[in-house]
């Protein structure tokens, strides 16, 4: 959605929900305005079990649906059919056969999310959610399409529904912890899928604002065990994990390390933890992404200012400031079009201005990645001939990807002196 719709003060006093949506398991955290920070919804009352299976269950021959643990129970009791892999099916655009019928996977995903809101029923009803942030492992073009359709299908009263990757959720979780935990680099080890995935968060404190970025790696030599490990297998896995951590520590000072995912359920990594604890704080848990989603939404709404001096440049982010040199009351100044650090799919700006002289203007691209500042000239071919400062145009800028901007310019004429032709020019700018 458009960023200018986000900043509504009344939303600060409503519940923020962070939803970690996965193909196998999912999780919900929430931030009630009366509480100091986000909390995670337990799947089983009184237990620290936060992940629920991303699955639906349909009773045989009747249109009755359940989700999560109830779906597993329905299948085990042979009273219905379980539906797994819904997110992957939606991303692939592949209909799902359930009990002899064909279903749209996005509709099934929407039903699952709706039903799962019952986990926070004691905090708020769906209509009382003030803002929702959905976080997923990878946020590509197709995933954005699916999540956009999902958001529309939820029919929540709030307009504030946003998406972000696990990488960004890790960043937001980190910068809301005590400063000593991220004064240097931070490593996240995610062992929730087949292979270990690591994220290393670094901050360039020599820039203003401070630029933060994450280096991602998949370690295919350390894979999720399919069964209980023997003592020898535990020793081998521990040695492999220690080797990976030693490599990541080279040339870095690591303040803290987070271990998340089902792969860490068995205590096979004692030697690695001993190695890490020599120089870093080590944390084990499994609700980092959903809490990070809550923190991110709080930042957008102005509820929390922990990351105000930072800009995160993830894969989905615009990595350059985009603007124009203009005259304001005869004084040269800089006009901001788009700020670095926003999601490319949310970037949008409209404005109107008068051409100073001729039929062209320039857009400034200022990368935060160390590349040189450059100006891109926009030439308006076949513009009607008019005197200087007598042509008003509108400009709309958006992004087609994190590295391609699209600029649309429309001739508005000049009041009653020169009639608007409404001729439009569309230009692509490679950032």
C-alpha positions in Angstrom: 0.0 0.0 0.0 1.0 3.6 -0.3 3.2 4.9 2.5 1.3 8.1 2.9 -1.7 6.0 4.2 0.4 4.6 7.1 0.8 7.6 9.4 -2.5 7.7 11.2 -2.1 8.7 14.9 -5.2 6.7 16.0 -3.5 3.5 14.9 -0.9 3.9 17.7 -3.6 3.0 20.2 -4.7 -0.2 18.5 -3.2 -3.7 18.4 -0.3 -4.3 16.0 -0.1 -7.9 14.6 3.0 -9.5 13.2 2.3 -12.7 11.2 5.1 -15.0 10.2 3.7 -17.0 7.3 5.5 -20.1 6.3 4.8 -23.1 4.1 5.2 -25.6 6.9 4.6 -23.6 10.1 3.4 -20.1 11.0 3.3 -17.9 14.0 1.5 -14.8 15.3 2.8 -12.0 17.6 0.9 -8.9 18.8 1.6 -5.6 20.4 -1.2 -4.4 22.6 -1.0 -0.6 23.2 -1.0 -1.1 27.0 2.1 -3.3 26.9 5.7 -2.5 26.6 6.5 -4.7 23.7 5.2 -7.5 21.4 4.1 -10.9 22.7 3.6 -14.2 20.9 0.4 -16.1 20.8 0.7 -19.6 22.3 -0.8 -22.5 20.3 -1.5 -24.5 23.5 -2.6 -22.5 26.5 0.0 -22.3 29.2 2.8 -23.7 27.0 5.6 -21.9 25.1 4.6 -23.5 21.8 4.2 -20.7 19.3 4.4 -22.4 15.8 1.3 -23.9 14.4 1.1 -26.1 11.2 0.3 -24.0 8.1 -2.4 -26.4 7.2 -6.2 -26.8 6.9 -8.4 -29.7 7.6 -11.7 -30.5 6.0 -14.2 -33.0 7.4 -15.2 -35.6 5.0 -18.3 -34.8 2.9 -19.2 -31.6 4.8 -18.0 -28.0 4.4 -16.4 -27.7 7.8 -12.8 -26.5 8.0 -10.2 -26.3 10.9 -6.6 -25.2 11.0 -3.3 -26.0 12.6 -3.2 -28.7 15.3 -7.0 -29.4 14.9 -6.3 -30.2 11.2 -3.6 -32.6 12.3 -6.0 -34.2 14.8 -8.7 -34.5 12.2 -6.3 -36.3 9.9 -5.0 -38.7 12.6 -8.6 -39.6 13.6 -9.4 -40.2 9.9 -12.4 -37.9 10.1 -11.2 -35.6 7.3 -8.4 -34.6 4.9 -5.4 -32.4 5.8 -4.3 -29.7 3.3 -0.5 -29.0 3.4 1.8 -26.8 1.3 -0.8 -24.1 0.8 1.6 -21.2 0.5 3.8 -23.1 -2.0 0.7 -23.9 -4.1 -0.4 -20.3 -4.1 3.0 -19.1 -5.2 3.0 -21.7 -8.0 -0.6 -20.8 -9.0 -1.5 -24.4 -8.7 -5.1 -25.4 -7.6 -5.4 -27.9 -4.8 -7.6 -31.0 -4.8 -9.4 -31.4 -1.4 -11.8 -34.2 -0.8 -12.6 -34.5 -4.5 -12.9 -30.7 -5.2 -10.6 -28.2 -6.7 -9.8 -25.1 -4.7 -7.9 -21.8 -5.3 -4.8 -21.9 -3.0 -5.0 -18.2 -2.3 -8.6 -18.7 -1.1 -7.4 -21.5 1.1 -4.5 -19.4 2.5 -6.9 -16.6 3.2 -9.2 -19.0 5.1 -6.3 -20.4 7.1 -5.1 -16.9 8.2 -8.7 -15.9 9.1 -9.1 -19.0 11.3 -5.7 -18.5 12.9 -6.7 -15.1 14.2 -8.6 -17.1 16.9 -5.2 -17.5 18.6 -5.2 -13.8 19.5 -9.0 -13.8 20.3 -8.3 -13.0 23.9 -6.5 -9.8 22.9 -8.6 -8.5 20.0 -11.1 -9.5 17.4 -10.0 -9.3 13.7 -12.0 -6.1 13.2 -10.0 -4.5 16.1 -6.5 -5.1 14.5 -5.0 -1.7 13.9 -2.1 -2.8 11.6 -0.9 -6.1 10.2 2.6 -6.9 9.1 3.1 -10.3 7.3 6.6 -11.6 7.1 7.8 -14.4 4.8 11.1 -16.0 4.0 11.5 -14.5 0.5 9.5 -11.5 -0.8 9.7 -11.7 -4.6 7.2 -10.3 -7.2 5.0 -13.4 -7.2 4.9 -13.5 -3.4 3.8 -9.8 -3.3 0.9 -10.7 -5.7 -0.2 -13.6 -3.5 0.0 -11.5 -0.3 -1.8 -8.6 -1.9 -4.7 -11.0 -2.8 -4.6 -12.5 0.7 -4.8 -9.0 2.3 -7.8 -8.1 0.2 -9.5 -11.4 1.0 -9.1 -10.9 4.8 -11.5 -7.9 4.6 -10.0 -6.4 7.8 -11.2 -2.9 8.7 -7.7 -1.6 8.8 -6.0 -0.4 5.6 -2.6 -0.9 7.1 -1.4 -4.3 5.9 2.2 -4.5 4.9 4.7 -7.2 3.9 8.4 -7.8 4.6 11.0 -10.5 4.3 12.5 -12.5 7.2 15.7 -10.6 6.6 14.0 -7.3 7.4 12.2 -8.8 10.4 15.6 -9.9 11.8 16.9 -6.3 11.3 13.9 -4.8 13.2 14.0 -7.3 16.0 17.7 -6.7 16.5 17.6 -2.9 16.6 14.9 -3.0 19.3 17.1 -5.0 21.7 19.5 -3.6 24.2 22.2 -1.6 22.4 25.0 -3.8 23.8 23.6 -6.8 21.9 24.1 -5.1 18.5 26.9 -2.7 19.0 28.9 -4.9 16.6 27.7 -7.4 14.0 24.8 -9.9 14.8 24.4 -13.4 13.4 21.1 -15.2 13.0 21.2 -19.0 12.4 17.9 -20.3 11.0 17.6 -24.0 11.0 13.9 -24.2 10.1 14.3 -25.7 6.7 16.4 -28.4 5.0 19.7 -26.6 5.3 21.1 -24.1 7.8 20.6 -20.5 6.7 22.7 -17.7 8.3 22.1 -13.9 8.2 24.8 -11.5 9.3 23.6 -8.0 10.2 26.2 -5.2 9.7 25.9 -1.5 10.2 28.1 1.2 8.6 28.3 3.7 11.3 30.4 6.1 9.3 27.4 7.2 7.2 24.4 9.4 8.2 21.9 7.9 8.4 23.6 4.7 9.5 23.3 2.1 6.7 22.4 -1.5 7.8 22.5 -4.5 5.6 22.4 -8.3 5.9 24.6 -10.9 4.3 22.7 -14.1 3.7 24.2 -17.6 3.2 22.8 -21.1 2.8 25.0 -23.9 4.2 24.1 -27.1 2.4 26.7 -29.1 4.3 24.6 -28.8 7.5 21.2 -30.3 6.9 18.1 -31.0 9.0 18.2 -34.5 10.5 15.3 -36.7 9.4 15.5 -38.8 12.5 16.9 -38.9 16.0 20.7 -38.4 15.9 23.2 -40.9 17.2 26.0 -39.7 19.4 28.5 -39.8 16.6 26.2 -37.9 14.3 25.8 -35.2 16.9 29.5 -34.8 17.2 29.9 -34.5 13.4 27.1 -31.9 13.1 28.5 -29.9 16.0 31.9 -29.9 14.3 30.4 -28.7 11.0 28.4 -26.0 12.8 31.5 -24.8 14.7 33.4 -24.6 11.4 30.6 -22.5 9.8 30.7 -20.1 12.8 34.4 -19.8 12.8 34.3 -18.8 9.1 31.6 -16.2 9.8 33.6 -14.7 12.6 36.7 -14.1 10.5 37.3 -10.4 10.4 34.3 -9.6 12.4 33.4 -8.8 16.0 30.0 -10.5 16.8 28.0 -9.0 19.6 25.2 -11.7 19.6 24.1 -14.9 17.9 20.5 -16.1 17.6 19.6 -19.7 17.0 16.1 -20.4 15.7 14.3 -23.3 14.0 13.3 -26.9 14.7 16.8 -28.1 13.7 18.0 -26.8 17.1 15.5 -28.8 19.1 18.0 -31.5 19.8 20.9 -30.4 21.9 23.7 -31.5 19.5 25.5 -28.1 19.3 27.1 -27.8 22.8 30.6 -27.4 21.4 29.5 -24.6 19.0 27.8 -22.8 21.8 30.9 -23.0 24.0 32.9 -21.5 21.1 30.4 -18.7 20.5 30.1 -17.8 24.2 33.7 -16.8 24.3 33.0 -13.6 22.5 29.3 -13.3 22.0 25.9 -13.5 23.7 23.9 -16.5 22.4 20.1 -16.8 22.4 17.8 -19.7 21.5 14.2 -19.1 20.5 11.7 -19.3 17.8 9.6 -16.1 17.7 12.1 -13.7 16.3 10.4 -13.1 12.9 6.9 -12.4 14.1 8.1 -10.1 16.9 10.4 -8.4 14.3 7.3 -7.8 12.2 5.5 -6.1 15.1 8.6 -3.9 15.7 8.7 -2.9 12.0 5.1 -1.9 11.9 5.6 0.1 15.2 8.5 2.0 13.5 6.3 2.8 10.5 3.5 4.1 12.7 5.9 6.2 14.8 5.2 4.2 17.9 8.9 3.5 18.4 11.9 5.5 17.4 14.7 2.9 18.1 15.8 2.8 14.4 15.2 6.4 13.5 18.9 7.0 12.7 19.2 3.9 10.6 18.2 2.9 7.1 18.0 -0.8 6.2 19.0 -1.8 2.6 17.7 -5.3 2.1 16.9 -7.0 -1.2 13.5 -5.4 -1.5 14.7 -1.9 -0.7 15.4 1.2 -2.7 19.1 1.7 -2.2 19.3 5.3 -3.5 17.8 8.7 -2.6 15.9 10.1 -5.6 15.2 13.8 -5.9 15.4 17.0 -8.0 17.2 20.3 -7.8 14.5 23.0 -7.8 13.9 26.7 -7.2 11.7 27.6 -4.3 10.9 31.3 -4.3 14.0 31.8 -6.3 16.2 29.8 -3.9 17.9 26.6 -5.1 16.9 23.6 -3.0 16.6 19.9 -3.1 13.1 18.2 -3.5 12.8 14.7 -2.3 11.0 12.2 -4.5 11.8 8.9 -2.9 14.0 8.0 0.2 16.4 5.1 0.2 15.2 2.3 2.5 11.6 2.0 1.4 10.2 -1.2 -0.2 10.3 -0.9 -3.9 6.7 -2.1 -4.3 5.5 0.7 -1.9 7.4 3.5 -3.5 5.2 6.2 -5.0 5.3 10.0 -5.3 3.2 12.6 -7.1 4.1 16.2 -7.6 3.6 19.2 -9.9 6.1 21.8 -11.0 6.9 24.4 -13.6 9.7 23.9 -16.1 12.2 26.7 -15.7 13.5 26.8 -19.2 13.4 24.5 -22.2 11.6 21.1 -22.2 13.8 18.9 -19.9 14.7 18.5 -16.3 17.0 16.2 -14.3 16.5 13.7 -11.6 19.3 13.1 -9.0 20.2 9.6 -8.0 22.2 9.4 -4.7 23.2 5.8 -3.9 23.8 4.9 -0.2 26.0 2.0 -1.4 29.1 4.1 -2.2 28.4 4.6 -5.9 28.7 8.0 -7.4 25.8 10.5 -7.4 24.5 11.0 -11.0 21.8 13.1 -12.7 19.5 11.6 -15.3 18.0 14.1 -17.8 14.3 13.6 -18.7 13.7 15.1 -22.2 10.0 15.9 -23.1 10.0 15.5 -26.9 7.3 17.2 -28.9 6.2 19.5 -26.1 4.3 22.5 -27.5 6.5 25.6 -27.8 5.9 28.1 -24.9 7.8 30.8 -23.3 10.1 30.1 -20.3 8.4 29.2 -17.0 5.0 28.8 -18.8 4.7 25.0 -18.7 3.4 23.1 -15.7 3.7 19.3 -15.6 2.8 16.6 -13.2 5.2 13.9 -12.2 4.5 10.4 -10.9 7.3 8.1 -9.9 7.2 4.5 -8.8 9.5 1.5 -8.9 9.1 -1.6 -11.1 11.8 -3.4 -9.1 14.4 -2.5 -6.5 16.7 -1.2 -9.4 14.3 0.3 -12.0 12.2 3.4 -11.5 9.3 4.5 -13.8 8.6 8.2 -14.2 5.4 9.4 -15.9 5.1 13.2 -16.8 1.9 14.9 -18.0 1.6 18.3 -19.7 -0.8 20.5 -17.6 -0.4 23.6 -19.7 -0.4 26.9 -17.8 -3.7 28.1 -16.5 -5.8 29.9 -19.0 -2.8 31.1 -21.0 -1.7 27.8 -22.4 -4.2 24.9 -22.7 -3.1 21.5 -21.3 -2.5 18.9 -23.9 -2.3 16.1 -21.3 0.4 14.5 -23.4 2.2 11.9 -21.3 5.8 10.8 -21.3 7.0 7.6 -19.6 10.6 7.0 -18.9 12.5 4.2 -17.1 15.5 5.0 -14.9 18.0 2.2 -14.0 19.2 2.9 -10.5 
